[in-house]
Amino acid sequence: MLAKGRPVFGNLVHLSGGVFQFLLGYVVLRPVDATGFFLALYFAGIFAAGHLNHEVMDHDADKLMGLRTNAVVFGPKKMLYVAFAFFTLWAAYIAALTVSRVLPVVWTWPFLAIFPFHAIALAVFRPGPTETYRMEYQKLYRALYLTAGLVVLTTRIARLAFV
């Protein structure tokens, strides 16, 4: 069985693949440097946390197909909270990089600002006793991260236009 269908390994695939995917885009604009690597690790971590949510959403189908994903092995509700713990870990990571001035605030503040909304979304859309996943939660956190990315992109473009 491939790594993506095994507990823990599927997340490692998304984490390592996410770093490379980010760096492929980063290298178009500037040479790979420490800043690029730190950003790549953050976005890959968010990608991997989102992958855990996807496993929760696909729990029933994966179980039926005999896949041993994290959600199948450890339980969907537990993995939903583990995914949120990873979102929290990566928020703390980017906060630490911002406070230590490794990453500029102009690149990180939108991602830090959305985290409380993400936490509220999990509380509001948490699964009930018969549900394993609520699509509203996924839609909202995706919209939050997309908005944060667009804010960073818009401010970068505006900064270049008015220099």
N, C-alpha and C positions, 0 to 999 in steps of 0.2 A: 504494500500500500504506500502511496506517495505521502510525503511529509505533510502536505496540506490537510490530509484527512486523519492526522494523528494529533492527540492532545499535546500541547505546548509547541511542537514542531511547526504547526500551521502558523502560529504567531511569530515564530522565529523567521519563517519564510517571508511574512509580510514586513517584519521589521527590517531585515537585511535588504529585501527587494525595494522597500520604500526609500531607504537611504540612497541606493543606486539610482532609482527613478528621479528623486529630487536633484541629485548631483548632475544627472544628465541634462536637466533643464537649467540648472545653475551655471553650468560651464558655458552655456550659450552667451551669458551676459558678463561673466568674469571668471578668472581662473579659480579652481577649487582651492579654498583656503580654510582656515580654522572656522571662520564665521559660517561658511557654506556647510561644513561638516556638522557644526552645532545645530544649524537650522534643519539640515537633513535628518538628523537624529530626532529632533522634535516632531517634524511632520511624519516621519516613519513611525514614531511611537503613537501618534494620533491615528494613523492609518491602521496600525496593529490593534489598537483599542477598538476601533470601528469594526475591524474584522471579527473580534469577539462578539460584538453585537450582531453581526451578520450570522455567525454560527448559532446564536440564540434564536434568531428568526427562523433559521433553517433546521432547527433541532429535530422536528418530527420527521421531515423528509430524510435527513442524514441518518437518523436512527433506523428508519425503514430500509435504507440502502446498506446498512451495516457499517457506515463510517464511524470512526471513533474520534469525533471532534471533541473539543473541550466541553461544549455544551452537552453532548451525549454522555461523556464520561463523568463529568462533575456535576451536571444538572444545569438547566437553563437559567433558573433564577439566580443561582450562585454566580454563574458566569456573567450575568448582566451587571451584578454588583462588582465583580472583579474588573470588568471592562471599565466601569465608572472609576474604580480605584486607579486604573491605568491612566484614564483621562486626567485624574487628579495628580498623579505622579508627574505626568508630562507638563501640566500647568505649573507645578512647583519647580520643575526643571527649567522651564523658560523664565519663570520669575527669578530664580537664582542667577541665571545668566544675565538677566536684565539688571538686577541689583548689583552684581559684580562687574557690570559694564562690559561684559564680553559681547553682548548683543545690544544694539542701540534701542532705546525705548520706542523710537518711531516705528520700528519693525515689530515690536512685541506687544505694545499696549492693547491693540484690538483683541488679540488672543487672550490676554489676561482679563480684559473687560468682559468677555463673553462667558468666562467660566462660571460665575454665579448663576447666570441664566441656564447654563447647562445643568448645574446641580438642581435648580428648581424644576427643570424639565423632567429629570429623573424622578423626583418626588411626585410630581403631578401625574406623570404617565407610567408609573411603575406597574408591573404586571399584577393582575388580580389572582385569586386562587385558581382560576381555570385558564388563565392566559399565560403564555410563555413570553410573549413579546407584544409591544404596542408600537405600531408603525409611526404614530405621532411623535414619539420620542426620537426615533431615528431621523425623521423629516426635520424636526426642530434643531437637533444638534448639527445636522448637515447644513441647514440654513444659517446657523450661527457661525460656523467655521467659514462658510462661503462669504458671508458678510464681512467677517474680519479680514479675510484675504482680499476682498475688493476694496476695503478701506485702506489697507496697506498699499495696494497697487495704485489706487487713486491718489493717495498722498505722495507716492514716489513720482508718478507722472506729473502731478501738479508742481512738485518741487523742481523737476527738470524743466518744466515749461516756464517757470518764473525766475530762473537763475540767470 
